[in-house]
Amino acid sequence: MASNCSLPFVYISGEEVRRLVGMAELIEEMARGLRWVSERDEGGVVQPVRTVVRVDKYCGNLGLMPAYSSKSDSLGAKLVTFYPHQIEGVPSHQAIVIVLDPRTGTLQAIVDGVEITNMRTAAASACAARALLQQAPRVLCIVGSGVQARSHAEALRIHHSFSEVRIWGRSAASAQRCADEVRAKVSLSLPDALRDADVVVAVTLATEPLIRGEWLKTGAVVICMSLRILLDLVNLLTFQL
């Protein structure tokens, strides 16, 4: 944990977040937090809708996500920026989390938010899969080959023993690197990757629909980060019904 002696708060780096927080522990904390949110007033969580500030001049966005939990007595906010540029060495997503003393509002910590986002998103998906799956899954398909693909492969394996994990990405080289890291196989065809998959995770920044409803196994659990992909699925599946 790094801190400046002249400052009344600490700074926690992404590396330290990864060292201090385990995925299995985080999944259980996410499940508890989601239950509190679902309980509304009884859950004691105040979480307004995310505020987004558009930075049109540079095609960017700033998101602000504050929350307070009376049960855990915690107060904080995440600030995240999204710039879909291709500037070398500059990530498209950057984030920090600020932790405040709920009694006084005093700043207690600034935490690198990128690693937290990577882990928390995957942990939430793992909670959803655990709740929605009706039987033990055999095949996991991950659409995308970036950081979220890696985090989701880790998180979803915590409670499920997949016999096969498939990776599909628009870049074959990137997909192969991801597959090597997470012990998965690369699928060169998206329909083939989706065939008979019990769990499908779409973690891509695609700006147009990639997945067709008829490619999915009946009863598959589909977890999407991309709203555009999700809307396409809803439209297709509703039409089929």
Stockholm file with secondary structure:
# STOCKHOLM 1.0

chainA/1-241         MASNCSLPFVYISGEEVRRLVGMAELIEEMARGLRWVSERDEGGVVQPVRTVVRVDKYCGNLGLMPAYSSKSDSLGAKLVTFYPHQIEGVPSHQAIVIVLDPRTGTLQAIVDGVEITNMRTAAASACAARALLQQAPRVLCIVGSGVQARSHAEALRIHHSFSEVRIWGRSAASAQRCADEVRAKVSLSLPDALRDADVVVAVTLATEPLIRGEWLKTGAVVICMSLRILLDLVNLLTFQL
#=GR chainA/1-241 SS CEECTTSSSEEECHHHHHHHCCHHHHHHHHHHHHHHHHTGGGGTEECCCCEEEEEGGGTEEEEEEEEEETTTTEEEEEEEEECCCCCTTCCSEEEEEEEECTTTCCEEEEEEHHHHHHHHHHHHHHHHHHHHCSSCCCEEEEECCSHHHHHHHHHHTTTCCCSEEEEECSSHHHHHHHHHHHTCEECSSHHHHHTTCSEEEECCCCSSCCCCGGGSCTTCEEEESCHHHHHHHHHHHHHHC
#=GC SS_cons         CEECTTSSSEEECHHHHHHHCCHHHHHHHHHHHHHHHHTGGGGTEECCCCEEEEEGGGTEEEEEEEEEETTTTEEEEEEEEECCCCCTTCCSEEEEEEEECTTTCCEEEEEEHHHHHHHHHHHHHHHHHHHHCSSCCCEEEEECCSHHHHHHHHHHTTTCCCSEEEEECSSHHHHHHHHHHHTCEECSSHHHHHTTCSEEEECCCCSSCCCCGGGSCTTCEEEESCHHHHHHHHHHHHHHC
//
